[in-house]
Amino acid sequence: MQNNTQNFFKSELYAIAYIAVPIAFSQLFQMAMGVTDTVLLGHVDKETLAIGGLTTNIFFSICIIFQSAISSAAILIAQNIGAKTIHNVSKIYWTTYIFGILLSLPCLYILYHSSTILQWNGEHDRNILDKSQHFMHILLWGVIPVIAGTGLIRVILPAINASKLLLQITPITAIINGLLNAAFIYGLWGAPKMGLYGSALGTTLALWLSTFLLIGVAHLKKDLKQYLYPFAIDLALLKPLFKLGLPICISAAAEILLFLFANFNATKLGTESLAAHQIAISFATFAFMIPLAISQAANVRVSYWIGAQKPYRARKSGFLTIGLSALIMSFVCIFIFSFPYLVVRLALDTTSPDNANTAAIAVAIIQVVGLFQIVDGIQTVAMGALRGLKDTTIPMILALISFWGVGYTLSVWFAFGWQWNAPGLWAGMGVGLGILALLSTTRFYLLTLDPKKMLQRALR
């Protein structure tokens, strides 16, 4: 019995790593695309960098919210693979394209009115608003490939055990993005010199090329044809996709908007606090790639074992991913506490006297960030495991309560009421993440106590 358990954990750990490692590295390459754009825009002038960076951040933040709903397809696909009803997978796959296009419509509407978001942030300079709006209108052509293209295929590939394709293709797309941005910003290789708007055009073209490349390579793989063909669309599948996907979308919105509004609040604390906040959020985003990848693996593996009607293995797999994330993020936490100045030095010249206050604030924030790395890792993966059980509505409510009822309220209270300033913003958000970690893990524990009820609920 003990040997069987050890063998299961060994094989399951390998399966989790097979899914999560390529996803984590591909996400890092995606982040590199943003860094490349920032560097290229920064060599034009400060205003171009500010407008391009902020507008691009809003674009991808809103797109990711709607893109998150696509993960409902991974749940259905993994369940069918576990149940060995592979003939159903292609129907889910092709119908998800319709689902993605439908999700793109409200996303397009919100982004079209992105200048309103900037005005909420206190930006009233007509010149900046007009340039940002024109920049965004070019990026709008990239919404469909982000949601119904690369966003869709990035969710589908891990579900059909092909996440390694992401690791093979994403570096190529990062290079394509950098070359196209450089070409249209600076007018290289015969391209028109467009400055700020060249970045928007280059990014949009890169998104379309990335979509065609990823989907094209996936369809050329012989071992994936059993999942992707025959071509079939079943509109009845839109109901379960929306039923599972919309709560996931709202949960993602609760978390992403929490950090977006924290950014807005940081602007009220002065330039030094805002700069320190940006350093912290860059590092936190980088570290978040680890639990995010493990969360996708949890989603797939728990769904797979549910489909195979092996509830004990679904439970073990869920807790294995939660424990793995907690362990890895513990090391991240120790690193941050041991070398906070090293983290800050990566983004700031700490030898300059002009940066002394910013560095001190950044170090304080980074240490707060370190404190909640473990709970952030736990809540992210626990939410993924719950999705594997097709449990998305109650976790959505828990996310709204934790992020906004607790996290945002305490964030404002600590920063402005108790005068903790920028570190207070992060402390409040950290408490919210901790509450969600406790609630989501407890819910997964309770839902998996009774194997029979667990299967009935997840398979209905």
C-alpha positions as CSV (number, residue, x, y, z in Angstrom):
1,M,0.0,0.0,0.0
2,Q,2.8,2.4,0.9
3,N,4.7,1.6,-2.3
4,N,1.5,2.3,-4.3
5,T,1.1,5.6,-2.6
6,Q,4.8,6.5,-3.2
7,N,4.5,5.4,-6.9
8,F,1.4,7.5,-7.3
9,F,3.0,10.7,-5.9
10,K,6.1,10.1,-8.0
11,S,4.2,9.6,-11.2
12,E,1.8,12.5,-10.4
13,L,4.6,14.8,-9.5
14,Y,6.1,14.1,-12.9
15,A,2.8,14.7,-14.7
16,I,2.4,18.0,-12.8
17,A,5.9,19.1,-13.7
18,Y,5.4,18.0,-17.4
19,I,2.5,20.5,-17.5
20,A,3.7,23.3,-15.3
21,V,7.4,23.7,-16.2
22,P,6.8,24.6,-19.9
23,I,3.9,26.9,-18.9
24,A,6.1,28.8,-16.4
25,F,8.9,29.3,-18.8
26,S,6.6,30.3,-21.7
27,Q,5.0,32.9,-19.3
28,L,8.5,34.3,-18.5
29,F,9.2,34.6,-22.3
30,Q,5.8,36.5,-22.5
31,M,7.0,38.8,-19.8
32,A,10.2,39.4,-21.7
33,M,8.0,40.7,-24.6
34,G,6.7,43.4,-22.3
35,V,10.2,44.3,-21.1
36,T,11.4,44.5,-24.7
37,D,8.6,46.9,-25.6
38,T,9.4,49.0,-22.6
39,V,13.1,49.3,-23.5
40,L,12.3,50.1,-27.1
41,L,9.8,52.8,-26.2
42,G,12.1,54.2,-23.5
43,H,14.7,55.1,-26.2
44,V,12.1,57.4,-27.9
45,D,11.2,59.7,-25.0
46,K,9.7,59.6,-21.5
47,E,6.2,60.5,-22.6
48,T,6.2,57.8,-25.3
49,L,7.3,55.3,-22.7
50,A,4.6,56.4,-20.2
51,I,1.7,56.3,-22.6
52,G,2.8,53.1,-24.3
53,G,3.5,51.3,-21.1
54,L,0.3,52.3,-19.3
55,T,-2.0,51.7,-22.3
56,T,-0.4,48.3,-23.0
57,N,-0.8,47.4,-19.3
58,I,-4.5,48.2,-19.4
59,F,-4.9,46.3,-22.7
60,F,-3.4,43.1,-21.4
61,S,-5.0,43.4,-17.9
62,I,-8.5,43.5,-19.4
63,C,-7.8,40.9,-22.0
64,I,-6.4,38.5,-19.4
65,I,-9.7,38.8,-17.4
66,F,-11.7,37.6,-20.3
67,Q,-9.1,35.1,-21.4
68,S,-9.3,33.4,-18.0
69,A,-12.8,32.2,-18.9
70,I,-11.3,30.0,-21.6
71,S,-9.9,27.7,-18.8
72,S,-13.4,26.2,-18.6
73,A,-12.5,24.4,-21.9
74,A,-9.5,22.8,-20.2
75,I,-11.7,21.4,-17.5
76,L,-14.1,19.7,-19.9
77,I,-11.3,18.4,-22.1
78,A,-9.3,16.9,-19.3
79,Q,-12.4,15.2,-17.9
80,N,-13.1,13.6,-21.2
81,I,-9.5,12.5,-21.6
82,G,-9.7,11.0,-18.1
83,A,-13.0,9.3,-19.0
84,K,-11.3,8.0,-22.3
85,T,-14.1,9.7,-24.4
86,I,-11.6,11.4,-26.6
87,H,-14.1,11.7,-29.5
88,N,-15.7,14.5,-27.5
89,V,-12.5,16.6,-27.3
90,S,-12.5,18.0,-30.8
91,K,-16.1,19.3,-30.4
92,I,-15.0,21.1,-27.2
93,Y,-11.9,22.5,-28.9
94,W,-13.7,23.9,-32.0
95,T,-16.6,25.3,-30.0
96,T,-14.2,27.1,-27.7
97,Y,-13.2,29.3,-30.7
98,I,-16.9,30.5,-30.8
99,F,-16.7,31.0,-27.0
100,G,-13.5,33.0,-27.4
101,I,-15.0,35.3,-30.0
102,L,-18.0,35.9,-27.9
103,L,-15.8,36.8,-24.9
104,S,-13.9,39.2,-27.2
105,L,-17.0,41.4,-27.8
106,P,-17.3,42.9,-24.2
107,C,-13.6,43.1,-24.0
108,L,-13.5,45.2,-27.2
109,Y,-16.2,47.5,-25.8
110,I,-14.4,48.1,-22.5
111,L,-11.0,48.7,-24.2
112,Y,-12.6,51.1,-26.8
113,H,-13.5,53.3,-23.8
114,S,-10.1,52.9,-22.1
115,S,-9.6,56.7,-21.8
116,T,-12.3,56.5,-19.1
117,I,-10.0,54.2,-17.1
118,L,-7.2,56.7,-17.4
119,Q,-9.4,59.5,-16.2
120,W,-10.3,57.4,-13.2
121,N,-6.6,57.3,-12.5
122,G,-6.5,61.1,-12.5
123,E,-5.2,61.7,-16.0
124,H,-6.9,64.7,-17.6
125,D,-4.2,65.9,-20.0
126,R,-6.1,65.9,-23.4
127,N,-2.9,65.3,-25.4
128,I,-2.0,62.2,-23.4
129,L,-5.6,60.9,-23.4
130,D,-5.8,61.3,-27.2
131,K,-2.5,59.6,-27.9
132,S,-3.4,56.7,-25.5
133,Q,-6.8,56.3,-27.2
134,H,-5.2,56.1,-30.7
135,F,-2.6,53.7,-29.4
136,M,-5.4,51.5,-27.9
137,H,-7.5,51.6,-31.1
138,I,-4.6,50.0,-32.9
139,L,-4.2,47.4,-30.2
140,L,-7.9,46.6,-30.4
141,W,-7.2,44.6,-33.6
142,G,-5.2,42.2,-31.3
143,V,-8.1,41.4,-28.9
144,I,-9.3,38.3,-30.9
145,P,-5.9,36.7,-31.2
146,V,-5.2,37.3,-27.5
147,I,-8.4,35.7,-26.3
148,A,-9.6,33.3,-29.1
149,G,-6.1,32.7,-30.5
150,T,-3.0,32.4,-28.3
151,G,-5.1,32.6,-25.1
152,L,-7.2,29.6,-26.3
153,I,-4.4,27.4,-27.5
154,R,-2.3,28.1,-24.3
155,V,-5.2,26.6,-22.3
156,I,-5.9,23.7,-24.6
157,L,-2.3,22.4,-25.0
158,P,-1.8,21.6,-21.3
159,A,-5.1,19.8,-21.2
160,I,-4.0,17.5,-24.0
161,N,-0.5,17.0,-22.5
162,A,1.2,19.1,-25.1
163,S,2.4,22.1,-23.0
164,K,6.0,21.6,-24.2
165,L,4.9,23.2,-27.5
166,L,4.5,26.4,-25.6
167,L,8.1,26.3,-24.5
168,Q,9.2,25.6,-28.1
169,I,7.2,28.3,-29.7
170,T,7.0,31.2,-27.2
171,P,10.7,32.2,-27.5
172,I,10.2,32.5,-31.2
173,T,7.1,34.7,-30.8
174,A,9.0,36.9,-28.3
175,I,11.7,37.5,-30.9
176,I,9.1,38.2,-33.6
177,N,7.5,40.8,-31.3
178,G,10.8,42.5,-30.6
179,L,11.7,42.7,-34.2
180,L,8.3,44.0,-35.3
181,N,8.3,46.6,-32.5
182,A,11.8,47.8,-33.4
183,A,10.9,47.9,-37.1
184,F,7.8,50.1,-36.7
185,I,9.0,52.3,-33.8
186,Y,12.4,53.3,-35.4
187,G,11.6,52.7,-39.1
188,L,14.0,49.8,-39.6
189,W,14.3,47.4,-42.6
190,G,12.1,49.5,-44.8
191,A,9.2,49.8,-42.3
192,P,7.6,53.3,-41.7
193,K,8.9,55.1,-38.6
194,M,5.8,55.4,-36.4
195,G,7.3,56.0,-32.9
196,L,4.7,55.4,-30.2
197,Y,2.1,53.9,-32.6
198,G,4.7,51.6,-34.2
199,S,4.8,49.7,-30.9
200,A,1.0,49.2,-31.0
201,L,1.2,48.0,-34.6
202,G,4.2,45.7,-34.0
203,T,2.5,44.1,-31.0
204,T,-0.8,43.6,-32.9
205,L,1.0,41.9,-35.8
206,A,3.0,39.8,-33.4
207,L,-0.1,38.6,-31.7
208,W,-1.7,37.5,-35.0
209,L,1.6,35.8,-36.1
210,S,1.9,34.1,-32.7
211,T,-1.7,32.8,-33.0
212,F,-1.1,31.3,-36.5
213,L,2.2,29.8,-35.5
214,L,1.0,28.2,-32.3
215,I,-2.2,26.8,-33.8
216,G,-0.5,25.8,-37.0
217,V,2.3,23.8,-35.3
218,A,-0.3,22.2,-33.0
219,H,-2.4,21.0,-36.0
220,L,0.7,19.6,-37.7
221,K,1.6,17.3,-34.8
222,K,0.3,13.8,-35.6
223,D,-0.1,12.8,-32.0
224,L,-2.5,15.7,-31.4
225,K,-4.8,15.1,-34.4
226,Q,-6.9,12.7,-32.3
227,Y,-7.8,15.6,-30.0
228,L,-8.2,18.4,-32.6
229,Y,-10.1,16.5,-35.3
230,P,-12.6,16.0,-36.8
231,F,-13.9,19.5,-37.1
232,A,-17.1,19.8,-35.2
233,I,-18.9,22.6,-33.4
234,D,-21.6,21.8,-30.8
235,L,-23.3,25.1,-29.7
236,A,-24.9,23.2,-26.8
237,L,-21.4,23.2,-25.2
238,L,-21.5,27.0,-24.9
239,K,-23.8,26.6,-21.9
240,P,-21.3,24.6,-19.7
241,L,-18.4,26.8,-21.0
242,F,-20.2,30.0,-19.9
243,K,-21.4,28.4,-16.7
244,L,-17.9,27.4,-15.6
245,G,-16.1,30.3,-17.4
246,L,-17.9,33.4,-16.2
247,P,-17.3,32.8,-12.5
248,I,-13.6,32.2,-13.3
249,C,-13.6,35.5,-15.3
250,I,-15.1,37.4,-12.4
251,S,-12.6,35.8,-9.9
252,A,-9.7,36.9,-12.2
253,A,-11.2,40.4,-12.5
254,A,-11.4,40.7,-8.7
255,E,-7.7,39.9,-8.4
256,I,-6.4,41.9,-11.4
257,L,-8.4,44.9,-10.6
258,L,-7.3,44.8,-6.9
259,F,-3.7,45.3,-8.1
260,L,-4.7,47.8,-10.7
261,F,-6.5,50.0,-8.1
262,A,-3.5,49.6,-5.8
263,N,-1.5,51.2,-8.6
264,F,-4.0,54.0,-8.8
265,N,-3.7,54.5,-5.0
266,A,0.1,54.4,-5.2
267,T,0.0,57.5,-7.4
268,K,-1.6,59.4,-4.5
269,L,1.5,58.7,-2.3
270,G,4.0,60.5,-4.4
271,T,6.6,59.7,-7.1
272,E,9.0,57.8,-4.8
273,S,6.2,55.5,-3.5
274,L,4.9,54.9,-7.0
275,A,8.3,54.0,-8.3
276,A,8.9,51.6,-5.3
277,H,5.4,50.1,-5.9
278,Q,6.3,49.5,-9.6
279,I,9.5,47.7,-8.6
280,A,7.5,45.5,-6.1
281,I,4.7,44.7,-8.6
282,S,7.2,43.7,-11.3
283,F,8.9,41.2,-8.9
284,A,5.6,39.9,-7.5
285,T,4.4,39.3,-11.1
286,F,7.6,37.5,-11.9
287,A,7.3,35.2,-8.8
288,F,3.5,34.7,-9.5
289,M,4.4,32.8,-12.7
290,I,5.3,29.7,-10.6
291,P,2.0,29.2,-8.8
292,L,0.1,30.2,-11.9
293,A,1.7,27.4,-13.9
294,I,1.1,24.9,-11.0
295,S,-2.5,26.1,-10.8
296,Q,-3.1,25.2,-14.5
297,A,-1.5,21.8,-13.8
298,A,-3.9,21.3,-10.8
299,N,-6.9,22.3,-12.9
300,V,-5.9,19.6,-15.6
301,R,-4.9,16.8,-13.2
302,V,-7.9,17.1,-10.9
303,S,-10.2,17.2,-13.9
304,Y,-8.5,14.2,-15.4
305,W,-8.9,12.1,-12.3
306,I,-12.5,13.2,-12.0
307,G,-13.1,12.1,-15.5
308,A,-11.4,8.8,-14.8
309,Q,-13.8,8.5,-11.8
310,K,-10.9,8.1,-9.3
311,P,-11.9,10.6,-6.6
312,Y,-9.1,9.6,-4.2
313,R,-6.5,10.4,-6.8
314,A,-8.2,13.7,-7.6
315,R,-8.0,14.6,-3.9
316,K,-4.4,13.6,-3.6
317,S,-3.4,15.4,-6.8
318,G,-5.1,18.6,-5.6
319,F,-3.3,18.6,-2.3
320,L,0.0,17.6,-3.9
321,T,-0.1,20.7,-6.2
322,I,-1.1,22.9,-3.2
323,G,1.7,21.6,-1.1
324,L,4.2,21.8,-4.0
325,S,3.3,25.5,-4.6
326,A,3.6,26.3,-0.9
327,L,7.0,24.6,-0.7
328,I,8.4,26.4,-3.7
329,M,7.0,29.8,-2.7
330,S,8.5,29.3,0.8
331,F,12.0,29.3,-0.8
332,V,11.0,32.5,-2.7
333,C,9.9,34.0,0.6
334,I,13.2,33.1,2.3
335,F,15.2,34.5,-0.7
336,I,13.3,37.8,-0.5
337,F,13.9,38.2,3.3
338,S,17.5,37.3,2.9
339,F,18.3,39.6,0.0
340,P,15.7,42.4,-0.2
341,Y,18.3,44.9,-1.4
342,L,19.5,42.6,-4.2
343,V,15.9,42.4,-5.5
344,V,15.6,46.2,-5.5
345,R,19.1,46.7,-7.1
346,L,17.9,44.7,-10.1
347,A,15.5,47.6,-11.0
348,L,17.0,50.6,-9.3
349,D,20.5,52.3,-9.0
350,T,20.7,52.1,-5.2
351,T,24.1,53.9,-5.2
352,S,22.6,57.2,-6.3
353,P,21.7,59.5,-3.4
354,D,18.6,60.6,-5.4
355,N,17.2,57.1,-5.2
356,A,17.8,56.6,-1.4
357,N,14.2,57.2,-0.3
358,T,12.7,55.1,-3.2
359,A,15.1,52.2,-2.4
360,A,14.1,52.3,1.3
361,I,10.4,52.2,0.4
362,A,11.0,49.5,-2.1
363,V,12.8,47.3,0.4
364,A,10.0,47.7,2.9
365,I,7.4,46.7,0.2
366,I,9.5,43.8,-1.0
367,Q,9.6,42.3,2.5
368,V,5.8,42.6,2.7
369,V,5.6,40.9,-0.7
370,G,7.8,38.1,0.6
371,L,5.4,37.5,3.5
372,F,2.5,36.8,1.3
373,Q,4.3,34.7,-1.3
374,I,3.3,31.5,0.4
375,V,-0.4,32.3,0.8
376,D,-0.5,33.7,-2.7
377,G,0.9,30.4,-4.0
378,I,-1.6,28.4,-1.9
379,Q,-4.7,30.4,-3.0
380,T,-3.8,30.4,-6.6
381,V,-3.3,26.6,-6.8
382,A,-6.3,25.8,-4.5
383,M,-8.5,27.8,-6.8
384,G,-7.2,25.8,-9.8
385,A,-7.9,22.6,-8.0
386,L,-11.4,23.7,-7.2
387,R,-12.0,24.4,-10.9
388,G,-10.9,20.8,-11.6
389,L,-13.9,19.8,-9.5
390,K,-16.1,22.2,-11.6
391,D,-16.5,24.4,-8.5
392,T,-16.3,28.0,-9.7
393,T,-19.3,29.9,-8.4
394,I,-18.6,29.7,-4.6
395,P,-14.8,30.3,-5.2
396,M,-15.8,33.4,-7.1
397,I,-17.8,34.7,-4.1
398,L,-14.8,33.8,-1.8
399,A,-12.5,35.8,-4.1
400,L,-14.7,38.9,-4.1
401,I,-15.0,38.8,-0.3
402,S,-11.3,38.2,0.2
403,F,-9.9,40.6,-2.4
404,W,-12.4,43.5,-2.0
405,G,-14.3,43.0,1.2
406,V,-11.0,42.4,3.1
407,G,-8.0,43.1,0.9
408,Y,-8.9,46.4,-0.7
409,T,-10.5,47.8,2.5
410,L,-7.5,47.0,4.6
411,S,-5.1,48.2,1.9
412,V,-6.7,51.7,1.9
413,W,-7.0,51.7,5.7
414,F,-3.4,50.7,6.3
415,A,-2.0,53.0,3.6
416,F,-4.0,56.2,4.4
417,G,-5.7,55.6,7.8
418,W,-2.7,54.2,9.6
419,Q,-0.2,56.1,7.5
420,W,1.7,53.0,6.5
421,N,1.8,54.4,3.0
422,A,3.0,52.1,0.1
423,P,3.9,49.1,2.3
424,G,0.4,49.4,3.8
425,L,-1.2,49.0,0.3
426,W,0.6,45.6,0.0
427,A,0.0,44.6,3.6
428,G,-3.8,44.9,3.1
429,M,-3.7,42.9,-0.2
430,G,-1.5,40.3,1.5
431,V,-4.2,39.8,4.2
432,G,-6.8,39.4,1.5
433,L,-4.7,36.7,-0.2
434,G,-4.2,34.9,3.1
435,I,-7.9,34.8,3.7
436,L,-8.6,33.4,0.3
437,A,-5.8,30.8,0.8
438,L,-7.5,29.6,4.0
439,L,-11.0,29.6,2.5
440,S,-10.2,28.0,-0.8
441,T,-8.0,25.2,0.7
442,T,-10.7,24.5,3.3
443,R,-13.4,24.3,0.6
444,F,-11.3,21.8,-1.4
445,Y,-10.8,19.7,1.7
446,L,-14.5,19.7,2.5
447,L,-15.6,19.0,-1.1
448,T,-13.3,16.0,-1.4
449,L,-14.2,14.4,2.0
450,D,-17.0,12.2,0.5
451,P,-15.7,10.6,-2.8
452,K,-19.2,9.7,-4.0
453,K,-20.7,13.1,-3.5
454,M,-17.6,14.7,-5.0
455,L,-17.9,12.7,-8.3
456,Q,-21.7,13.3,-8.5
457,R,-21.1,17.0,-8.2
458,A,-18.2,17.2,-10.6
459,L,-19.7,15.0,-13.3
460,R,-23.2,16.5,-13.5
